[in-house]
Amino acid sequence: MNSGGGRPYLILGVLTTVTMLTMYVEAMVIPSLPHIESALSATNEQAAWILSIYLVVGAAVAPLFGKLGDIHGKKRLYIASLSIYTIAVLLAGFSPNVYFLIGIRAVQGIGFSLFPLSLAIITDIFPKEMVATAQGIISAMVAIGMTVGMIAGAYIEEYMGWRAMFHIGFVLAASLLVLAWLVLKNIKPIEKEGIDYVSTALLASGTALVLIYLTETPYKGWFSAEQAAFLLSGIAMFFAFVAYAGRSRNPLISLSILKRRNVMVANLAGLFSGVSMFSLFLGVIYYAEEVPPYGLGLSVISAALTLLPATLAMIFIAPLVGSATTGLGPKPVLFYGSIVSAVGFWLLAFERSSPTLLVIDSFIAGVGVVSLMIPIVNMIAVSMPAENVAVGLGFNTMVRYLGSSIGPVLAATFMTTYKYYAIYSLKLPGATMFTEAGPIAFRYIFLTALAFSLITAFISAFTLNYIPKKKG
């Protein structure tokens, strides 16, 4: 293993901070969407695209940027991705209209590749027995960054305005860009090869079309003609990718590698656990903010704070899960994470009547979710050929966020389908009556997440277990 110039822990610190920053920037937009929508005269659907376009573009390009990292060097691609992301964050704060903001957020999506590139760099610079722990620390930053971002975003928007969120994010990103340039070391690629742009285009197009379908579902339904066109076209692109990659000498990622048992298990587990992860975040936040008696009636900031204990605990839990993955292998850890998250979602479905219970339930489910992420990424890093680690992690990231995109759609569907009438009075003559998502909607959200956790537990049984051994 290359020691990264004798500074592996310094490099880990930079990669961890950048991962937290990117998730922080994305999450802080969420509480400000209503104000952005009003300021830019946008529709609800356009406001949704302000969030979704980052994911659509990011998931589509993650495998390509991973492949480019394998070929041209991971530091070079990491710096390029972070540079583009930093400039896009700056420009987002100057958006004159919603179309410009959506477009520049699409460019920000290139920063999505920073996460799999970080995991690949860790694989290069740490000895095998430390890789899982280091990857666990980076993975924990996803949840921590999201929670801190929602809290900070609510404060910044309230006191400084939504544009300040992006400007502050730019200052932080620019500082980390300089630090990454100074700290990261060039590690010579094992083998240079060309990129098959046909297979790349087929995979990226299929991913983007399916994600567009999922983004538009809350507004246009599951089965409208327009929606069916997006879904069927996306599925057709995936089939075309499989057919083409089976004949190509050098596809973006080899089907023979994807068919390896642990690679297949990791990708399937990533897909299903992705649904559970975002169901946790959105279900808890929506329920906490919903008006009583259907929810807890908390403010945006207080709602985000209900997730804070769980996410902060991940700072300590993630390294322990990484150590367990190293000592026991990924199979028992993946099963453990699935069962713990299932227990947490069961409690959220039936025992969430107070902020304290919501915090405890979220903590249990959060421990389970982070315990899933770490063995999944470690299985990819260990199972892929050394020259394909970054593209393999990029592909896994794409698959996991396909699953993550399903979570919000299911949540929106349940909340739209199971509504109740609420009556709100200002202690003045008359009252206002309106519909709100009822208790059964949130119960179904959490029970669905529980079901996906149990599916992940079943998939974990097919893992080929291994225990990394120390060198020497």
C-alpha positions in Angstrom: 0.0 0.0 0.0 1.1 3.5 -0.8 1.3 5.5 2.5 0.2 8.7 0.8 3.5 10.4 1.6 3.3 9.4 5.2 0.2 11.4 5.8 -2.8 9.0 5.5 -4.6 10.4 8.5 -4.2 14.0 7.3 -5.6 12.9 3.9 -8.5 11.1 5.7 -9.3 14.3 7.5 -9.5 16.3 4.3 -11.6 13.7 2.5 -13.9 13.4 5.5 -14.4 17.2 5.7 -15.1 17.5 2.0 -17.7 14.7 2.2 -19.4 16.4 5.1 -19.3 19.8 3.3 -21.0 18.5 0.1 -23.8 16.8 2.1 -24.1 20.0 4.2 -24.5 22.2 1.2 -27.1 19.9 -0.3 -29.1 19.5 2.9 -29.1 23.2 3.8 -31.2 23.9 0.7 -34.1 21.8 2.0 -35.5 24.2 4.7 -35.1 27.1 2.3 -37.0 25.7 -0.7 -40.2 27.6 0.1 -38.4 30.9 0.2 -36.4 30.2 -2.9 -39.6 29.2 -4.7 -41.2 32.5 -3.7 -38.1 34.6 -4.5 -37.6 33.2 -7.9 -41.4 32.8 -8.7 -41.0 29.1 -9.2 -43.6 26.3 -9.1 -43.6 23.4 -6.6 -42.3 21.1 -9.4 -39.5 23.5 -10.3 -38.5 23.8 -6.7 -38.3 20.0 -6.4 -35.9 20.0 -9.4 -33.6 22.4 -7.5 -33.0 19.5 -5.2 -33.3 16.6 -7.6 -31.2 17.7 -10.5 -28.0 17.4 -8.4 -28.8 13.7 -7.8 -29.9 13.0 -11.4 -26.6 14.4 -12.8 -24.4 13.1 -10.0 -25.6 9.6 -10.1 -25.3 9.5 -13.9 -21.7 10.7 -14.0 -20.3 9.0 -10.8 -19.2 5.8 -12.7 -17.6 7.8 -15.4 -15.6 10.0 -13.0 -14.6 6.8 -11.1 -13.3 5.3 -14.4 -11.5 8.5 -15.2 -9.9 8.4 -11.7 -8.8 4.8 -12.3 -7.2 5.9 -15.7 -5.8 9.3 -15.0 -5.2 9.4 -11.3 -7.7 9.8 -8.4 -6.2 13.1 -7.2 -6.5 14.7 -10.6 -10.2 13.8 -10.9 -10.9 14.6 -7.2 -9.4 18.1 -7.7 -11.2 18.6 -11.0 -14.6 17.5 -9.4 -14.1 19.7 -6.4 -13.1 22.7 -8.5 -16.2 22.4 -10.7 -18.4 22.0 -7.6 -16.9 25.0 -5.9 -17.5 27.3 -8.8 -21.1 26.0 -9.3 -21.8 26.6 -5.6 -20.6 30.2 -5.9 -22.7 30.9 -9.0 -25.8 29.3 -7.4 -25.9 32.2 -5.0 -26.2 34.7 -7.8 -29.0 32.9 -9.7 -31.3 35.4 -11.4 -34.1 32.9 -12.0 -35.1 29.3 -11.2 -33.9 28.0 -14.6 -30.4 29.3 -14.0 -30.4 27.8 -10.5 -31.6 24.4 -11.7 -28.9 24.5 -14.5 -26.1 25.4 -12.1 -27.3 22.8 -9.6 -26.9 20.3 -12.4 -23.2 21.3 -12.7 -22.9 20.9 -9.0 -23.9 17.3 -9.5 -20.4 16.6 -10.8 -19.3 17.0 -7.1 -21.3 13.8 -6.4 -18.3 11.8 -7.6 -16.2 13.1 -4.7 -17.7 10.5 -2.4 -16.7 7.3 -4.4 -13.3 8.9 -5.3 -12.7 9.5 -1.6 -13.4 5.8 -0.8 -11.1 4.8 -3.6 -8.3 7.0 -2.4 -8.7 5.5 1.1 -8.3 2.0 -0.5 -4.9 3.2 -1.9 -3.3 4.8 1.1 -4.4 2.6 4.1 -3.4 -0.9 4.9 -6.1 -3.5 4.4 -6.9 -3.9 8.0 -7.6 -0.1 8.3 -9.5 0.5 5.1 -13.0 -0.4 6.5 -12.5 1.9 9.6 -11.4 4.8 7.4 -14.2 4.2 4.9 -16.7 4.1 7.9 -15.6 7.5 9.1 -16.1 9.0 5.6 -19.5 7.2 5.2 -20.7 8.6 8.6 -20.2 12.1 7.2 -23.0 11.6 4.8 -25.6 11.5 7.6 -23.8 14.0 9.8 -23.5 16.5 6.9 -27.2 16.2 6.0 -28.4 16.8 9.6 -26.0 19.7 10.3 -26.9 21.2 6.9 -30.6 21.2 7.6 -30.1 22.9 11.0 -27.5 25.4 9.7 -29.6 26.1 6.5 -32.6 27.0 8.6 -30.6 29.5 10.7 -28.7 31.0 7.7 -31.9 31.4 5.7 -33.7 33.1 8.5 -31.0 35.6 9.4 -29.0 36.1 6.2 -31.2 34.9 3.3 -31.0 31.8 1.0 -28.2 33.3 -1.2 -25.9 33.5 1.7 -26.1 29.7 2.1 -24.4 29.2 -1.2 -21.8 32.0 -0.6 -20.8 30.5 2.7 -20.7 27.1 1.1 -18.4 28.5 -1.6 -15.9 29.9 1.0 -15.8 26.6 2.8 -15.4 24.6 -0.5 -12.7 26.9 -1.8 -10.7 26.5 1.4 -11.0 22.8 1.2 -10.0 22.8 -2.5 -6.7 24.5 -1.6 -6.1 22.1 1.3 -6.9 19.0 -0.9 -4.5 20.3 -3.6 -1.7 20.5 -0.9 -2.4 17.3 1.0 -3.5 14.7 -1.6 -0.7 12.8 -3.3 -0.6 11.6 -6.9 -0.7 7.8 -7.0 0.2 6.4 -10.3 -2.6 4.5 -12.0 -2.0 0.8 -12.3 -3.0 0.5 -15.9 -4.1 3.1 -18.4 -6.9 2.2 -20.8 -9.4 4.0 -23.0 -13.0 4.8 -22.1 -15.8 3.2 -24.0 -18.1 6.1 -24.4 -21.0 4.1 -25.9 -21.4 2.0 -22.7 -20.9 5.1 -20.6 -23.6 7.0 -22.5 -26.0 4.0 -22.2 -25.5 3.7 -18.4 -25.7 7.4 -17.7 -28.8 7.9 -19.9 -30.6 5.0 -18.3 -29.8 6.3 -14.8 -30.9 9.8 -15.6 -34.1 8.7 -17.2 -35.1 6.6 -14.3 -34.3 9.4 -11.8 -36.3 11.8 -13.9 -39.2 9.4 -13.7 -38.9 9.2 -9.9 -38.6 13.0 -9.5 -41.7 13.7 -11.6 -43.8 10.9 -10.0 -45.2 13.0 -7.1 -46.5 15.6 -9.7 -47.5 13.4 -12.7 -48.3 10.1 -11.1 -46.7 6.6 -11.4 -48.3 5.5 -14.7 -49.1 8.6 -16.9 -48.0 8.3 -20.5 -45.2 10.8 -20.1 -44.0 9.0 -17.0 -44.1 5.6 -18.7 -42.0 7.0 -21.5 -39.2 8.0 -19.1 -39.3 4.7 -17.2 -39.5 2.4 -20.2 -36.7 4.4 -22.0 -34.5 4.2 -18.9 -35.0 0.4 -18.5 -34.4 0.0 -22.2 -31.1 1.9 -21.9 -30.0 -0.4 -19.0 -30.8 -3.5 -21.1 -28.9 -1.9 -24.0 -25.9 -1.3 -21.7 -25.9 -4.9 -20.5 -26.1 -6.2 -24.1 -23.4 -3.9 -25.4 -21.1 -4.4 -22.4 -21.3 -8.1 -22.9 -19.8 -7.8 -26.3 -17.4 -4.8 -25.8 -13.7 -5.4 -25.1 -13.5 -2.5 -22.7 -16.9 -1.3 -21.4 -17.2 1.3 -18.7 -17.4 -1.5 -16.1 -17.1 -5.2 -17.0 -20.2 -7.4 -16.5 -17.9 -10.2 -15.3 -16.9 -8.0 -12.4 -20.5 -7.0 -11.6 -21.4 -10.7 -11.5 -18.9 -11.4 -8.7 -20.9 -12.5 -5.7 -19.8 -9.8 -3.3 -20.1 -7.1 -5.9 -23.6 -8.2 -6.7 -24.5 -8.4 -3.0 -23.1 -5.0 -2.3 -25.0 -3.4 -5.2 -28.3 -5.0 -4.3 -27.9 -4.2 -0.6 -27.0 -0.6 -1.6 -30.1 -0.3 -3.7 -32.5 -1.5 -1.0 -30.8 0.1 1.9 -30.8 3.4 0.0 -34.6 3.4 0.2 -34.5 2.9 4.0 -31.9 5.6 4.5 -33.8 8.5 2.9 -37.1 7.2 4.3 -35.6 7.7 7.7 -34.5 11.3 7.1 -37.7 12.4 5.3 -40.1 10.5 7.4 -38.7 11.8 10.7 -38.5 15.4 9.5 -42.0 15.4 7.9 -43.6 13.8 11.0 -41.8 16.1 13.4 -43.1 19.2 11.5 -46.6 17.9 10.9 -49.3 19.7 12.9 -50.7 17.9 15.9 -52.4 15.5 16.4 -51.0 14.1 13.2 -47.4 15.0 14.0 -45.4 16.8 16.7 -45.7 20.4 15.3 -42.0 21.2 15.7 -40.2 24.0 13.9 -37.9 23.2 11.0 -34.8 23.6 13.3 -36.3 21.5 16.1 -37.3 18.8 13.6 -33.7 18.6 12.3 -32.5 18.5 15.9 -34.4 15.2 16.5 -31.9 13.6 14.1 -28.8 15.3 15.6 -28.1 12.8 18.4 -28.2 9.9 16.0 -25.9 11.5 13.5 -23.4 12.8 16.0 -23.3 9.3 17.5 -22.2 8.1 14.1 -18.8 9.8 14.6 -18.1 7.2 17.3 -20.2 4.3 15.9 -18.8 4.4 12.3 -15.2 3.5 13.3 -16.5 0.7 15.6 -18.5 -0.7 12.7 -15.4 -0.4 10.5 -13.3 -2.3 13.0 -16.1 -5.0 13.3 -16.1 -5.3 9.5 -12.3 -5.8 9.6 -12.4 -8.3 12.5 -15.6 -10.3 11.7 -16.0 -9.7 8.0 -18.8 -7.8 6.2 -21.4 -10.6 6.3 -22.3 -10.4 10.1 -22.1 -6.6 10.1 -24.4 -6.3 7.1 -26.9 -8.6 8.7 -26.6 -6.8 12.1 -27.2 -3.4 10.5 -30.2 -4.6 8.6 -31.8 -6.0 11.8 -31.0 -3.0 13.9 -32.4 -0.6 11.3 -35.5 -2.8 11.0 -36.1 -2.5 14.8 -35.7 1.2 14.6 -38.2 1.5 11.8 -40.7 -0.7 13.7 -40.4 1.7 16.7 -40.9 4.7 14.4 -44.0 3.1 13.0 -45.7 2.5 16.3 -43.8 4.4 19.1 -43.2 8.0 18.1 -45.7 10.0 20.2 -43.2 12.5 21.7 -39.9 14.2 20.7 -38.0 12.0 23.1 -39.3 8.8 21.6 -38.7 10.1 18.1 -35.0 10.9 19.0 -34.6 7.4 20.5 -36.2 5.6 17.5 -34.2 7.7 15.0 -31.0 6.8 16.9 -31.6 3.1 16.7 -32.6 3.3 13.0 -29.6 5.5 12.3 -27.1 3.1 13.9 -28.5 0.4 11.6 -28.3 2.5 8.5 -24.7 3.5 9.0 -23.8 -0.1 9.8 -25.1 -1.0 6.4 -23.1 1.6 4.4 -19.7 0.5 5.7 -19.6 -3.2 4.8 -21.2 -2.4 1.4 -18.5 0.0 0.3 -15.8 -2.2 1.8 -17.0 -5.2 -0.2 -16.8 -3.2 -3.4 -13.3 -1.9 -2.6 -12.0 -5.4 -1.7 -13.8 -7.3 -4.4 -12.9 -5.1 -7.4 -9.6 -5.4 -9.3 -7.2 -2.7 -8.1 -7.4 -0.9 -11.5 -11.2 -0.7 -11.3 -11.8 0.3 -7.6 -12.9 3.9 -8.3 -15.3 3.0 -11.1 -16.7 0.1 -9.0 -17.4 2.5 -6.1 -18.9 5.0 -8.5 -21.2 2.4 -9.9 -22.2 1.4 -6.4 -22.8 5.0 -5.5 -25.1 5.3 -8.5 -27.1 2.2 -7.5 -27.4 3.3 -3.9 -28.7 6.7 -4.9 -31.2 5.2 -7.3 -32.6 3.5 -4.2 -32.4 6.7 -2.2 -34.5 8.4 -4.9 -37.3 5.9 -4.4 -37.6 6.8 -0.7 -38.8 10.3 -1.2 -41.3 9.2 -3.9 -42.8 6.6 -1.7 -43.0 9.1 1.2 -44.7 11.6 -1.0 -47.1 9.0 -2.3 -48.2 7.9 1.2 -48.5 11.5 2.4 -50.7 12.4 -0.6 -52.8 9.3 -0.4 -53.5 9.1 3.3 -54.7 12.6 4.3 -56.9 13.8 7.2 -58.7 17.0 7.8 -57.2 19.4 10.3 -58.9 22.4 11.8 -56.7 25.4 12.8 -58.1 28.4 14.7 -56.5 31.7 15.4 -58.9 32.3 18.3 -60.9 34.5 16.0 -64.4 33.9 14.6 -64.3 31.0 12.2 -61.6 28.4 11.6 -59.5 27.2 8.7 -59.8 23.6 7.6 -57.2 21.9 5.5 -55.8 18.5 4.8 -52.6 17.1 6.3 -50.8 13.8 6.1 -52.3 11.5 8.7 -50.7 9.0 11.1 -51.3 6.1 8.7 -49.1 7.8 6.1 -46.1 7.9 8.4 -46.7 4.4 9.6 -46.6 3.1 6.0 -43.4 5.1 5.3 -41.6 3.5 8.2 -43.1 0.0 7.6 -41.9 0.2 4.0 -38.4 1.2 5.2 -38.6 -1.8 7.6 -39.5 -4.1 4.7 -36.5 -2.9 2.7 -34.3 -3.4 5.7 -35.4 -7.0 6.0 -34.8 -7.5 2.3 -31.3 -6.3 2.9 -30.9 -8.8 5.7 -31.9 -11.6 3.4 -29.4 -10.4 0.7 -26.7 -10.3 3.3 -27.0 -14.1 3.7 -25.4 -14.5 0.2 -22.2 -12.6 1.2 -19.0 -14.5 0.8 -17.3 -13.5 4.1 -13.7 -12.5 4.4 -11.4 -11.1 7.1 -8.6 -8.8 5.9 -5.2 -9.9 7.2 -2.3 -7.7 8.3 0.7 -7.6 6.0 3.8 -9.2 7.3 
